[in-house]
Amino acid sequence: MLREFIVYACPVGKLNNQLEEYFTTTCRECGENAAHQYMPHCTLTGFFQDELTAVPIYIQALDNALKNYLPTRTSQPIIVVDIELKADFHYLKIESIWIEKLIANFANIANSPTRTNQLRLKNNLHLSLAYKFPLEQQQILAKIAKKIINPQAEVSWELRFYERHPNNSWTCHQSWKL
């Protein structure tokens, strides 16, 4: 049976605490939007399908890619540039040439004979705060974001390999400190 997998960079530390508070507050005050279906994350690949037996291939490939690029890691490998509060999409803009190179290396070495689709690498990196919300909620969501989230808050990151289950629950098969 095919499973659905994805690779994320997830924040850890004060910024993540602020994001968790933001999601709890917005859910309570506005109800759920599409961003509430996920943990705070920056998407590095699109979803891809493979057999559960292929998980060790991806874990090994991510481990090797990280080892390959760790020597080139800067003190701030992932930078939160700013908060963007557009009419239909709220997010933290993220920049990281380093993580883009690391994930491209992963895609080159993650050779699973049972994967059904290509690995799609993400650029235009961001961390979603809110999307697919009613237009009338835009102002209140923006106000909550400005009040709770400091884009310059202390943060470290983890590389995580997730499986999304049909009931929208998640399994993190492996994580690495970045």
Secondary structure as UniProt FT lines:
FT   STRAND          2..12
FT   HELIX           14..30
FT   HELIX           34..37
FT   STRAND          42..43
FT   STRAND          48..51
FT   HELIX           52..54
FT   HELIX           55..69
FT   HELIX           70..72
FT   STRAND          79..85
FT   STRAND          89..95
FT   HELIX           97..109
FT   TURN            113..114
FT   STRAND          126..131
FT   HELIX           135..137
FT   HELIX           138..148
FT   TURN            151..152
FT   STRAND          156..164
FT   TURN            166..167
FT   STRAND          170..177
//
